[in-house]
Amino acid sequence: MISKTPNSRHSERKLRAIRNAGRSVFLRLGFEQASMDLIAAEAKVSKQTIYNHFRNKEDLFKAIIMDMTNSLMAPLDLEESAKLTPEQLLRSFGSEFLTLMLGPSSLALYRLIVAESGRFPELGNELYRVGSGRLIGVLADYFTWETTRGRLAVMQPDRAAELFVGMLSGRVQLRALLGVDETPSREELHDRVEHAVSSFLRLYAVPAYRVAPEGSVAD
């Protein structure tokens, strides 16, 4: 195993500081009012250091969105998912998805994207591509892979991916964005994930991997 040099570790720390500062400034001021000077000051780096990593403000904003998406896609690694049943993997993904989606910073970032996409439609399209669109694509690839293995029977993987994400989020994200309800409890989120997974697998799993209503695998 090759250990990282002190310089590479120092560069990674600066990069994390830039991303964290970028997220903070974007959420506080909005995309248009945020500046590289403010982000550099908050990250305690020079502006040139930011430009060494990102071409412009748009690239930094996209990187922050990709960070969130990467954390959601971690359970969908095909090499790792081979060790899990579809039920186990979807349950893990669903739990991570709801926890991240309903976090205060994620809700604030979502509001920011919606607010800015009207003024910057090209940025909105790009953010969808690196965020939700990318997540749906990876989930669809997983469904295709499980179909070739004979554990799922998904003929339209993109539609199935959107369906599963929709079953998870339902209206809970909208209510959270509008402040209609308090944040769901852990038990409520668990029940939502279980219902989405069991419903999805009753639609798409082959009989040996179909989940009964109570959450146990059917015979």
N, C-alpha and C positions, 0 to 999 in steps of 0.2 A: 504493500500500500504506500502510495506517494503522499508524504505529508505536505501540507501547504506551507509556503514560505511566509515569513513575517510580513513581507510586502503585499502578498496576495490577501492575507488575513486583514491587513490594514485597509486595502482597497475594498474588500467586502464590507467592512464596518462602515466605511464612507458611503458605499452604495446603499446600505440599509438605512443610514441616517438621511440620505437624500430622499429615498422613497417614503420614509416616515414623515419627514418634513413636508414633502410634496402633498401627501394625503392630508396632513393637518391644515396646510395653507389653502388647498383647494376647497376643503369642507368649510373652512372659516370664511373665505372671501368669494368663492365661486371661481369657475375656470377663467373667465374674462379678466377679473381683477387680480388674480394670482400672478405673481411675477417671479422670474428666476432669481432676481435679487433678494426677494423676501424668502424664497425657499432656501437659497444659499445661506442667508443669515441664520435661519432657524436650524439648518443642518450643521452649521458651524464649518462650512467648507467654502472654497472660492467658487464664483460663478463658473469659472473655466473648468473646475472639477466636475460640475454637473454636465457641462457640454462634452466632457470627455466620455460620459456614459450615455447621454441622451442628446439627440440632434436639436430638439426643441421642446417646448412645453407640452405639445400634443403627445410626443413620444413618452414623456414621463407620465402623463395621465394614463395612456394606454398600458404602460408597464404596471401601474398600480392596479388597474382592472385585471390584468393578466395574473398578478399575484393572487388575487382572490379566486380566480378561476382555477389556478393551479392547485390550490388547497382543496377545492371541491373535486378535482379530477384525480387526486391521489389514489382513492380506492379503486379507480377504474383501470389501473395498470394491469394489462392482460397477463403478464407473467405472475403477478401476485394473485389476481382474481381466479387463476386456475385452481388455487387451493380452496376456494370457497364455492358454495352452492349459489345459484342466482339469488335465492332468498337472503342469504347471509350478506352478499355484496350489496344488494339493493337496500337492505336495512341499514348497513353502514353508511352508504352514500346518502340515503335519505336523512339520517340523523345529522350528518355533517352539513348537508345542504340547508336544512331548516335552522340549525344553530347559527350558521354563518349568515344566512339571509336575514334573520331577525335581529342580528346584533345591531346596536345603535349606530356604529360607524358604517355598516353596510346599508342601513336604511338611509342615512344621511347622504351616502355616496349615490345611492339610487335616485334620491330626490334631485341631487346635483346633475346627474346625467340627463334626467328627464327635462330639467329646466334649461340645460345648455343645448340639448339636441335641436331645439327649435331654432336657435340662433346660429348653430354650427351643425347643419345637417350632415356634412361630410364626416365630422368628428363623431356624430351619433352613429352613423353607419359603421365606422371603423371600431367604435367601442363595442357595438353589438357583435361584430365579427370576432374580436379577441375575447369577448366575455361570454354572453349567453349563447351566441351562435356556435362558438367553439365548444362549449360544454355540451350542447345538444348533439354536436357532431361526434364527440368522443363517446357519449352514452349510446348513440346509434351504432357506432362501430362495435361497442361491447355487445349489443343485442345481436348484431350480425354474426359476431364470433360465436356467441352462445348458440345461435341457430345452427351454425355449421357443426357444432359439437353435439347437437341433438338434445340440448337441455331446454331451449326455448324454440318457439315457432313464430318468428316475427317476420312478416313479409314486407312491411313498410317501416323500417327501423327509425327513420327520422320522425315519422308521425308518432310512433310508439314512445320515442324519447320525449317528445313534447307532451304526450299524454301523461307519462309518469311524473315529469316535473310539475305539470299542472295539478295532478292529484295530490302531490306533496304540498304545494303552495296554496292551492284553493284560493280563498279570499283572505287568508290569514295575513299575507303580506300587505294587501291593500288596507286592511283594518289597522295594521301596525303603522303604515305610512301616514294614515289619517289620524292616528291616535285614538281610534274608536275603542279599542280594548287594551287591557293591560297585556304585558308580555305573557304568552302562554306558559304554563308550568311545564316542568320536565315530563310529568306524567301525561299532560295533554299532547305534547310534541311526540312522545313515544306512541301514544294511541294513534295519532295522525299518520306516523310512519308505518305502523303495523297495518292500518287499514289500506294505505296506498299500496304497500308491497303485496298483501294478500289479494287485493282486487286486481292488481296488474298481473300477478302470476296465474290467477284463475282465467284470465284472458289469453295469456301468451305462453305459459309453461306447458311442457309435455306432461302427461299424467304423473310420471314418477316424481316430478318436481313441483307439482301443483300444491298450493298451500290452502289448508282448510280455513274456514272463518275464524277459528280460535287461534290461528297462527301456527298450528302444527302441520307438518308435511303430510299430505294425504297418502293413503296406501295405493 
